[in-house]
Amino acid sequence: MRVLGVMVVAVGLAGLAGCATAPPPKAETAAACPAGQEARRTAQLFFGRNIGGKAGVSEADFQLFVDKDLTPRFPDGLTVLDGGGQWRGDENRLIREASKVVLIVLPKGRDVSGRLEAARSAYKGRFHQDSVLLITQGSCVSF
């Protein structure tokens, strides 16, 4: 299974959105946010649910991953959405897959790259995935 292609649109956005090691927004970015919002970095993770080309990661399996691997690393909160993606696989075959998309407003002043990579590695290892797509970007947020 190749999750990198899970969200073809997301892959296109990845080039625009930055990467996990991108620096936090500069002070001048904060001035660009509307009143009542602040500059923060956000992360989007795309988790494929097929194992070996077949459906495999159940709702219960994924919830356990959220409880044991994501929540302890990002205790301030996250959002989980159902998704679906597609990509061209071996022999130029179209492959479609159910996925989960996790959105996180990253905490200020703390290194999160290691936590994001640890979560991605845990999922890939546990569910035999080739990859977990990660997009990070600067955002204006309010709580």
N, C-alpha and C positions, 0 to 999 in steps of 0.2 A: 504494500500500500504506500502511496506517495502523497502525504498530506501537503507537501509544498504546493501541489497543484490544486488543493481542495478548493480554494477560492480564487478562481482565475482573475476576477476583478481585484481581489485583495492583493494578488501578486503584482498586478499593475500598479496599485497604489503604494506598494512597498517601496518602490523607487522614489516616490514622492514623500513618503512618510518618515523616513529615517531608519535608524537601527537601534538595537538595545544599548549600544555604547554611546549614543549621541549625548552631547552635553545637555544639561538642563537649560530651560529658556533663559535668555539674558534679561537683565533688569529692564532694558527698553521694551521687551516683549510684554512685560507686566503692564506698562503704560498703554499698550495697545488693547488690553482687555477692557470690555465694557465695565461700567461701574457695578460693583457688587460681585465681580468675578476676579479670579486670580490666575496667573500663569502657572500651569502644572504640566507634567508629562503624563501621558496615558499610554497604556499597553493594550493591544488586542492579540489574543492567542487563539489559534484555530486548531482544534483537536479533531482529527479524523476518527471515525468510529468503526471502520472496517478493519478486520484482522485477516491478513492473507487474502484480501480480495472479497471477503464475505463479512456480513454484519457480525459484530462481535462484542463491542463495548456497550453493555446494557446501561439503562438509566441508573440502576443501582450501582453498577461498577463506576460510572462516572461520578455519581454523587459521593461515593466513598473516596475517590481521588480528590474531589473538591474538599471534602472534610479533612482528609489526612495530609494532603500535599499543598493545596492552594491556600486554604484558610489560615493555617499556621504561618505561612510566609507573607500573607497579605491580610492581616486581621482587621484592618480598617474597612474592608468591604470589597466586593466585586460583583459583577453581574454576569449571569450565564444565559446565553441565548441558543436556541436551536438553529442550525444552519444546514446548508447543503452546498456541495461544491462539485466541480468537475474539472478534469484535465485530460490531456492526451497521454495515454500510457504506452506500454510496449506495442509495437506493430501499429502505431498511430491509432489505437482504439480509444474511443471516448469512455472514460471511467467516471462514474458518479458515486458520490459518497455522502452519507449523513455525517454531520459534524456538530461540535459544540463550539461556540465562540464565547470567550471570556474577556470582558472589559474590566480594566482596573485603572483607577486614578492613582498614580504612583505617589508614595509619600515623599514629602520634601526633605531634602538634606540627608537622605539615607541612600547608601548604595543598594540599588535593586537589581542590577544586572546579574549578580550571583544568584539571587533568589529566583529570577525569571528563568535562568538557565537550569537551575536545579529542578524546577517544576517541569520544564520541557523534557529534561533527561529522565525524570521519574516516569512520566507518561510514556515516552518512547520505549523505555525498558520494560515497563509493566505490560504494555499492550502491543508490543512488537511493531512499533511504528517507525518509518524511515525518518520522519521529521514532524515538527510542530511549527507552523508558521507563526512568526512574531512580527508585529508592527508596533513601533512606538512613535509618538509624535507629540509636539507641543500643542496644548489646548488651553482654552480659557474655561474655568470651571467655577461653580458656586455650590455650596453645600447647604 
